[in-house]
Amino acid sequence: MTDIKFYNTASRKKEVFTPLDPSNVRMYACGPTVYDFAHIGNGRTAVTFDLVFRLLRYHYGADHVTYARNITDVEDKIIARAQERGVSIADITRETTRIYQEDMYALGNLAPTIEPRATAHIGDMVSMIETLIDKGNAYAAEGHVLFSVDSHASYGQLSGRSVDEMIAGARVEVAPYKKSPMDFVLWKPSTEDQPGWDSPWGKGRPGWHIECSAMSAHHLGITFDLHGGGVDLAFPHHENELAQSRCAHDGTDMAAIWMHGGYLQVDGQKMSKSLGNFLTVHDLVEKWPGEALRLHLLMTHYRQPLNWTEAGVREAKTVLDRWYRLLGGRLDAAPQEALPPDFIAAFSDDVNTPQALAVMHDLANKAGQGDQAAADLLLSSGRLLGLFSMSAAEWARWQPKGAEIDAAAVEALIKARADARSQKNFKEADRIRDELKDMGVAIEDGPDGTTWRTDR
C-alpha cells in the first residue's frame, strides 16, 4: 500500500506516517469557539482535517481511526456576546454549535468521532493544572494560575521562535502578577456574572490553551498521532498546548505530527468585517452548493495561502456541473471501491488535492469519450474527497436560497414547448426556451425527453 506522508511542522519536513497503533489511529483538530458563525477560513481548516480523516480511514479502516474536534464553549468572547445580546451563555453556545455543525456538514465534512465540549472537562483541566503546579511549571497568583514559560527549556521549538523574539513582538497582557511577560493563563477568576467553577484557587474558569491539552489527553491519550489546526494556531495556542502537556506528562510529546493549514484571503485581501469581505460558511451555502465551496478549497494545497474569489467558486461549480452530467445514473449506484493508483499516490502525499484533482480531470476527459471504467474511477475518487453526495437530478436542480425556481412551472413550460414542437410551431418553442433561460433554467433534449437544470 502507498505510504502516507505528512508535512510535520515540528520537524519542518515531510515524513512517512507510521501510526502509534494501527488499530486506533488518533487525530485531534482544534474546533470552534462558539460565539459566532464560522467564516470560510474556519471552513477551510475543517475541510483540511476532514480530508486527513478520510485518508486515514481509507488506509486503516473506518473503525480504526478516532478523530476528536473540540467545541470551546467557555471563553471571554462568548461571555461578551451573550451580554451584548442579552441572552444566556448556554443559549449562545447551543445555537452557535448547532449552526457550526450544520455548516460543516454542508461543506461535505464527516462528523468527527468525538466532539468534546470544554465545559464537560473542567475536572480534567483542574487536575492538569494541579500537576503543573506540583512539578514547578505553574504558579498561583491573585486568583490566577499561570504557566511559567521559563520552566520549559524547549518553549518555542514548534513555532520556530526564540523566547526573546516572542517577548519583543508579543501582544501579551503584562499583568503585575506575572513572573515573566510570556507566562500564560491556565486559570482565571470569575465574577458573579461570569461562568465559573470551584477550584483550589477559587471560583474561576480555564484559559483557552489548557482546554485542548486536557480534552485531547482524556479522549486520545497522552500521546496521539496527529494534531492539526490553522497556521494561525501554531503560536501561541499550539506552542502553549505542547509546553503544558510535555511538562504535565514528564516530557512526553503530545502528538507525533503537527499539521497546519495555510491562510485564506478574500479577493487578495485579509478577511475582515471592516473591509466588508467577511464571508461566513452559513451565508455561502445559501448562495452556492456546499460541494462547489469544497472543491474551490481543494484546488489549492492545504498548506498554501488560498485566495478565495467568487470566480473561483463559479469555476468549481462549472467543473462539478460537467462531472455530474458525465456520471449521471452512476451516482445512484452502489459505491465503487476501486481507486486509481495515481490518485491515491497524490492524496497520500501530504493531502495533495491539486494533483489528485488533476487525475480526476484526466478521468473525466476519458469518461467523456465513452470510457466507462474511467467514469467509475472518477466517481470513487470524488467520493473519497467528499464530493458527489447528490444524484444528478438533485445537483442539476440545486437553487440558491431566496431565488428558488418553481419546478411545477418549469415542467409546464417544458410540456408546452414539447407540444409546440410536435405542432411544428418552432417559433413558439424557441420563445419558451428563451423564457426558461430568463428564469435561470437550461434544458437539454435527449432520446428520453427533455431534462432541465438550473443555470445560475
C-alpha positions in Angstrom: 0.0 0.0 0.0 1.1 3.5 -0.7 2.9 5.3 2.2 1.1 8.3 3.7 3.4 11.3 4.1 2.5 14.4 6.1 4.4 17.7 6.5 5.3 17.9 10.2 5.5 21.5 11.5 7.6 20.3 14.4 10.4 18.8 12.2 9.9 21.2 9.2 9.8 18.4 6.8 7.6 15.8 5.1 7.6 12.5 7.0 6.3 9.0 6.3 3.3 8.5 8.6 3.7 5.5 11.0 0.8 5.2 13.4 1.5 4.6 17.1 -1.2 1.9 17.0 -2.6 1.0 13.5 -5.7 -0.4 15.2 -6.5 3.0 16.7 -5.1 5.9 14.7 -5.8 9.1 16.7 -6.1 12.7 15.5 -7.2 16.0 17.1 -8.1 19.2 15.4 -8.9 22.5 17.1 -12.6 23.3 16.7 -14.6 26.5 17.0 -15.1 28.9 19.8 -18.9 29.0 19.6 -19.9 32.7 19.8 -20.4 33.5 16.1 -20.8 31.9 12.7 -17.8 30.1 11.2 -16.1 32.0 8.4 -14.7 30.3 5.3 -11.2 30.2 6.7 -12.6 28.1 9.6 -14.3 26.1 7.0 -11.0 25.5 5.2 -9.4 24.2 8.3 -12.4 21.8 8.9 -12.2 20.6 5.3 -8.5 20.0 5.6 -8.7 17.8 8.6 -11.8 16.0 7.2 -9.6 15.1 4.3 -6.9 13.8 6.6 -9.6 11.8 8.5 -10.9 10.3 5.2 -7.4 9.4 4.1 -6.6 7.7 7.3 -9.9 5.8 7.2 -9.1 4.7 3.7 -5.7 3.3 4.7 -6.5 1.9 8.1 -10.3 1.2 8.1 -13.1 3.4 9.3 -13.3 1.6 12.6 -9.6 2.2 13.3 -9.4 6.0 13.2 -10.5 8.3 16.0 -11.0 11.9 15.2 -11.6 14.4 18.0 -12.6 18.0 17.2 -13.4 20.1 20.2 -16.0 22.7 20.9 -14.8 25.7 23.0 -17.9 26.7 24.9 -16.4 28.8 27.7 -14.3 31.8 26.6 -14.4 35.6 27.1 -15.7 36.2 23.6 -18.7 34.0 24.4 -19.4 35.9 27.6 -19.2 39.2 25.8 -21.5 38.1 23.0 -24.1 36.8 25.5 -24.0 40.1 27.4 -24.3 42.0 24.1 -27.4 40.1 23.1 -28.9 39.9 26.5 -29.2 36.1 26.4 -27.6 33.3 28.4 -24.3 31.8 27.6 -25.9 28.4 27.2 -28.3 29.9 24.5 -25.3 31.3 22.6 -23.2 28.2 22.7 -26.1 25.8 22.0 -27.4 27.7 18.9 -23.9 28.5 17.5 -22.7 24.9 17.9 -25.8 23.6 16.0 -25.2 26.1 13.2 -21.5 25.2 13.0 -22.2 21.5 12.8 -24.8 22.1 10.0 -22.5 24.4 8.1 -19.6 21.9 8.3 -21.9 19.1 7.1 -23.0 21.3 4.2 -19.3 21.6 3.2 -19.2 17.8 2.9 -17.4 17.1 6.2 -17.9 13.8 8.1 -18.9 14.1 11.7 -15.8 13.7 13.9 -15.7 10.6 16.1 -15.7 12.7 19.2 -16.7 16.3 19.7 -15.8 17.1 23.3 -17.0 20.3 24.9 -14.7 22.3 27.2 -17.3 22.7 29.9 -17.6 18.9 30.2 -13.9 18.6 31.1 -13.3 21.2 33.7 -12.2 18.5 36.2 -9.6 17.3 33.7 -8.3 20.8 33.4 -8.1 21.4 37.1 -6.3 18.2 37.6 -3.7 19.0 34.9 -3.2 22.5 36.4 -2.6 21.0 39.8 0.0 18.6 38.3 1.8 21.6 36.6 2.0 23.4 39.9 3.3 20.4 41.8 6.0 19.9 39.1 7.1 23.6 39.4 5.8 24.6 35.9 2.9 26.8 37.1 2.2 29.1 39.9 -0.9 30.7 41.5 -1.1 34.5 41.8 -4.1 36.7 42.8 -6.7 34.0 41.9 -4.9 33.2 38.6 -2.8 30.2 37.7 -0.1 30.8 35.1 2.3 28.6 33.2 5.9 29.5 33.7 7.5 29.7 30.3 11.0 29.9 31.8 10.4 26.4 33.3 10.2 24.8 29.9 13.6 25.0 28.1 12.2 23.9 24.7 9.4 26.5 24.5 9.3 28.0 21.0 10.6 24.9 19.1 7.2 24.1 17.5 6.7 27.6 16.0 10.4 28.1 15.5 10.6 31.3 17.7 13.0 32.2 20.4 11.6 33.5 23.7 13.4 36.8 23.3 11.8 37.3 19.9 8.4 36.3 21.2 8.7 38.8 24.1 9.8 41.6 21.7 6.9 41.1 19.3 4.2 39.7 21.7 0.9 41.4 22.3 0.5 40.0 25.8 -1.0 41.4 28.9 1.9 42.2 31.2 -0.1 41.9 34.4 1.6 42.6 37.8 1.1 39.0 39.0 3.1 37.6 36.1 6.7 36.5 36.8 7.5 36.8 33.1 5.8 38.6 30.2 5.4 35.3 28.3 3.7 33.4 31.1 0.2 32.5 30.0 -3.0 31.9 31.9 -4.2 28.4 32.9 -7.0 29.5 35.2 -8.6 32.9 35.8 -11.0 34.1 38.5 -14.7 34.7 37.6 -17.0 37.4 38.9 -20.6 36.6 39.9 -22.0 37.3 36.4 -19.3 35.2 34.7 -19.4 31.4 34.3 -17.2 29.8 37.0 -16.3 26.5 38.7 -14.9 25.8 42.1 -11.2 25.1 42.2 -8.3 25.2 44.7 -7.7 28.8 43.5 -11.3 30.0 44.0 -14.2 30.2 41.6 -12.9 30.6 38.1 -12.7 29.3 34.6 -9.9 27.8 32.4 -7.7 29.6 30.0 -8.0 28.6 26.3 -4.8 26.6 25.9 -5.3 24.2 28.8 -8.7 23.1 27.4 -7.3 21.3 24.3 -4.4 19.7 26.3 -6.9 18.3 28.8 -9.5 17.2 26.3 -7.1 15.5 23.9 -5.4 13.6 26.7 -8.8 12.5 28.1 -10.0 11.1 24.7 -6.9 10.2 22.8 -4.2 9.5 25.4 -1.1 11.4 26.5 0.5 11.0 23.1 -1.5 10.6 19.9 -0.7 10.5 16.2 -1.7 13.9 14.7 -2.6 17.4 15.9 -4.0 19.9 13.4 -5.2 23.4 13.1 -4.8 26.6 11.0 -1.3 28.1 10.8 -2.5 31.0 13.0 -2.8 28.5 15.9 0.9 27.4 15.7 1.7 30.2 18.0 0.7 30.8 20.7 -2.1 28.2 21.0 -0.3 25.0 19.9 3.1 26.1 21.3 1.4 26.6 24.7 -0.5 23.3 24.4 2.7 21.4 23.7 4.6 23.1 26.6 2.0 22.4 29.3 1.3 18.9 28.0 5.0 17.9 28.0 5.5 19.3 31.4 2.4 17.6 32.9 3.4 14.3 31.4 7.2 14.1 32.2 8.4 15.4 28.8 6.3 13.1 26.7 5.3 14.6 23.4 1.7 15.5 22.9 1.5 14.5 19.2 3.8 12.7 16.8 2.9 15.0 13.9 1.7 18.6 13.9 -0.1 19.8 10.8 -1.1 23.4 10.0 -3.3 24.7 7.1 -2.4 27.9 5.3 -4.0 31.4 5.5 -7.1 32.3 3.4 -7.6 35.7 1.8 -10.7 37.1 0.0 -10.0 38.7 -3.3 -6.4 39.2 -2.4 -7.1 40.9 1.0 -7.2 39.8 4.6 -10.7 38.9 5.5 -12.2 41.3 8.0 -15.6 42.8 8.9 -14.2 46.3 8.4 -13.4 45.6 4.8 -16.8 44.1 4.2 -15.3 40.8 2.9 -16.0 38.7 6.0 -17.6 35.5 4.4 -19.4 33.1 6.7 -20.0 29.5 5.6 -23.6 29.9 6.7 -24.1 32.7 4.1 -22.1 31.0 1.4 -24.0 27.7 1.5 -27.2 29.6 0.8 -25.7 31.1 -2.4 -23.7 28.1 -3.6 -23.8 24.3 -3.3 -21.6 23.2 -0.5 -19.6 20.9 -2.9 -18.7 23.9 -5.1 -17.3 25.6 -2.0 -15.4 22.5 -1.0 -14.0 22.0 -4.5 -12.7 25.6 -4.5 -10.9 24.8 -1.3 -9.4 21.6 -2.7 -8.0 23.4 -5.7 -5.2 24.9 -3.5 -2.9 22.7 -1.4 -3.9 22.9 2.2 -0.5 24.4 3.3 -0.5 27.1 0.7 -2.3 30.5 1.0 -5.7 30.5 -0.7 -7.2 33.4 -2.4 -11.0 33.0 -2.1 -12.9 34.5 -5.0 -16.4 34.2 -6.4 -14.9 33.4 -9.8 -13.1 30.5 -8.2 -16.4 29.2 -6.7 -18.1 29.6 -10.1 -15.2 27.7 -11.8 -15.6 24.9 -9.2 -19.3 24.7 -9.8 -18.8 24.6 -13.6 -16.4 21.6 -13.1 -18.9 19.8 -10.9 -21.7 20.5 -13.4 -19.7 18.7 -16.1 -18.7 15.8 -13.8 -22.3 15.3 -12.6 -23.6 15.2 -16.2 -20.9 12.7 -17.1 -21.7 10.4 -14.2 -25.5 10.6 -14.5 -27.1 7.4 -13.3 -23.9 6.1 -11.8 -24.5 8.4 -8.9 -27.4 6.3 -7.8 -25.5 3.0 -7.9 -23.6 1.3 -5.0 -20.3 3.0 -4.2 -17.3 1.7 -6.2 -14.3 0.6 -4.2 -11.6 0.7 -6.9 -9.4 3.8 -6.9 -6.7 4.9 -9.4 -3.2 4.3 -8.0 -2.0 7.8 -9.2 -5.0 9.4 -7.4 -4.2 7.6 -4.2 -0.5 8.4 -4.5 -1.3 12.1 -4.8 -3.8 12.1 -2.0 -1.4 10.2 0.3 1.4 12.6 -0.4 0.6 15.3 2.2 -3.0 15.5 1.0 -2.0 16.8 -2.4 -5.5 17.6 -3.6 -4.5 19.7 -6.7 -2.6 16.7 -8.0 -5.5 14.3 -7.1 -7.9 16.6 -8.9 -5.6 16.6 -12.0 -6.0 12.8 -12.1 -9.8 13.3 -11.9 -9.8 15.8 -14.8 -8.0 13.2 -16.9 -10.5 10.5 -15.9 -13.4 12.9 -16.8 -11.9 13.5 -20.2 -11.7 9.7 -20.8 -15.3 9.3 -19.5 -16.4 11.9 -21.9 -15.1 9.8 -24.7 -17.1 6.8 -23.5 -14.6 5.1 -21.2 -16.9 3.5 -18.6 -14.1 2.3 -16.3 -12.8 5.9 -16.2 -16.2 7.1 -15.2 -16.4 4.6 -12.3 -12.9 5.7 -11.1 -13.9 9.4 -11.3 -16.9 8.6 -9.1 -14.9 6.7 -6.5 -12.2 9.3 -6.4 -14.6 12.1 -5.9 -16.4 10.4 -3.1 -13.2 9.8 -1.2 -12.7 13.6 -1.4 -16.2 14.2 -0.1 -17.8 15.0 -3.5 -20.7 13.5 -5.4 -23.2 13.3 -2.5 -26.2 14.1 -4.7 -28.0 12.5 -7.5 -27.5 14.0 -11.0 -31.1 15.5 -10.8 -30.6 16.9 -7.3 -27.4 18.6 -8.4 -28.9 19.9 -11.6 -31.8 21.5 -9.8 -30.0 22.9 -6.8 -31.0 26.5 -6.3 -29.7 29.4 -4.2 -31.9 30.3 -1.2 -34.2 33.1 -2.0 -34.0 32.5 -5.7 -35.9 29.3 -5.9 -37.4 28.3 -9.3 -41.0 26.9 -9.4 -40.4 23.3 -10.6 -44.0 22.9 -11.5 -43.9 26.0 -13.7 -40.8 24.7 -15.4 -42.3 21.4 -16.1 -45.4 23.1 -17.5 -43.3 25.2 -19.8 -41.3 22.2 -21.0 -44.6 20.4 -21.8 -45.9 23.5 -23.7 -42.6 23.6 -25.6 -42.9 19.9 -26.5 -46.5 20.5 -27.7 -45.4 23.4 -29.8 -42.6 21.4 -31.4 -45.0 18.5 -32.1 -47.2 21.0 -33.9 -44.1 22.4 -35.8 -44.5 25.7 -34.1 -40.8 26.3 -33.7 -41.1 30.0 -33.1 -43.2 29.3 -30.0 -40.9 26.5 -28.9 -37.9 28.9 -29.2 -39.8 31.6 -27.3 -40.5 29.1 -24.4 -36.8 28.1 -24.4 -35.8 31.8 -24.0 -38.4 32.2 -21.3 -36.9 29.3 -19.4 -33.4 30.7 -19.9 -34.5 34.0 -18.4 -35.8 32.1 -15.4 -32.3 30.6 -15.0 -33.2 27.2 -16.4 -31.1 25.3 -19.0 -32.8 22.5 -20.9 -31.4 19.6 -22.9 -33.2 17.4 -25.4 -32.4 13.8 -25.4 -33.7 10.4 -26.5 -35.6 10.1 -23.2 -37.2 13.5 -23.5 -36.2 17.0 -22.1 -34.3 17.4 -18.9 -33.6 20.7 -17.1 -31.2 22.2 -14.7 -30.6 25.5 -13.0 -28.2 27.7 -14.8 -27.1 30.3 -12.2 
